[in-house]
């Protein structure tokens, strides 16, 4: 299948990065990726002590993080793998750099709750950006400067402008809009297209399919609305690599809908346990739970504050509990996550509680969990404001190719405009070679490549993303009736969530291809049936199955004269378990048998025509016809 190419300067649809060679960090257990943060690194603290304002955590620290990303400053999100709840991510000698007024002397401080780092090479202008943000917001978000090198565990390199779709399908979008405003993140509270200056827009779920606004994240507060394809659109968004969060009633609404099942195999039940005790956090080194203290949704209230897995329901899609009641005798969840996409993103987060409207620790940490989910990197299929590669190198050019599974993209780099260049590609996954201006790439999953172009005058970086679309799944088989020669055989197609449109059927007996799934085979035998079509992604999809067509004949006359030949209504090839009813020309039933054994001899009935109703092998579709008794 031909691939499509999109070329955009300083924008890249799926180049959402992690350190080279790292495993997927989106699900536990986390894998440590230690690296050195040099002296001079700026730290946006996200712990209570480092961002305390008026006696509580300053939520506008998240707003500053988004402001820096909007201005193309790559951030390293440091989360120490294997840490316990509220344990430090790293400790180092540091001094407050913003605001400078009244800053104490440098001292050893422990950074907790997932701090964000700006390496020295990226710090130009960052202090001014932070000071301008603080002035505009009337706040004092703290930036610290490391005075010594420190070993840190970088979970993500944030290198894309985050953009949220706050969904209003349940009519409660104002809840999540408020979290954004409290953090100093700007957006449009009306249902309208995204404006250039905004980091969120108010939408409905079906608008996620267009992706014209290039959303990295979507969220739905309290909602019981599944009409019009709401849940299906959310599933498609997550399956493409977008992140999604549901809160309160939306948790049980979406999880128990047949097209949902994001977290479990069999749904959940509202637990409604009111409990003010401390919680358990089974995965404290995951991004969602980067906060200090407690999040107790049942203390805050709401129609759904916590939930249990339904009987027999198992975690699916890598699902895990992020917050659990510790005093309950069974598993009661107040926060959870699952992953629907093999690459970066595709996470579905659940939070209990109707809204986090106050200033208590529970409220603030509920808001923080929402904002943590918003910051988690995603994969998107448009040119989505990616400004750096997986190592934080600013991109001079970004290319995007789209292929179907099993296809190959032929990549051609733009020509150098100055001195001759050499080109080094990475990672090697799916590449035909590692150097040169042209490349054949056939990765099995969406892959972001970085090309280092080096000349006598310097180095530039080119981002290349090869997006592998969903190929779709298709299975075909017969409808349950035994396939018999001369009788209609009906095939069924099961395409799962990525249903193709119209299918073309090749029944394997030399007849022309057909658009419908029903066929009559003239002769018994073994045939290979093929159905083909196009998945929702545009990629081809096909399936084959072998069908054994049995010999079967229904005679139209028999002669019950006791001569030993043709004395009964015999149906050659009739499968076991078939039933037969015979009626006179006046509609009177004269014979009936379940498990017909070819033994009706017309006893007691005069010569003439009779009408039969035959269910072959217990099949629901009857065979109707007539037979004549000749005496």
Secondary structure, DSSP 8 states (H G I E B T S, - for coil): ---EEEEETT--SS--B--TT----SSSS----EEEE-TT-EEE--STTTTEETTEE-THHHHHHHHHHHTT--EEEE--TT--TT--SEEEEEEEEES-TT----EEEEE-S--EEE-GGG-TTHHHHHHHHHHHHT----EEEESS-EEEEEEEEE-B---EEEE-TTS-HHHHHHHHHHTT---EEEES---TT-SEEEE-GGGGGT-TT--SEEEE-S----GGGHHHHHHHHHHTT-EEEEETHHHHHHHTSTT--SSBSS-EEE------S-EE-TTTTSGGG-SSS---HHHH--S-S-EEE-TT--B-TT-EEEEEESSSSS--EEEEEEE--SSS--EEEEE-SS---SSSHHHHHHHHHHHHHHHS----SS---B-B-TTS-B-SEEEEEEE-TT--EEEE----SSS--EEEEE--TTBS-SBSSEEEE--SS-EEEEEEEEETTEEEEEEEEEEE------EEEE-SS--BTTSEEEEEEE-TTS--SS-EEE-SSS---BSSSEEE-SS-EEEEEEEEEE-TTS-EEEEEEEEEEB-----SEE--SSSSSS-S---TT--TT-EEEEE-TTS-EEEEEES--S----TT--SEEEEEEEEGGG-SS-EEEEEEE--
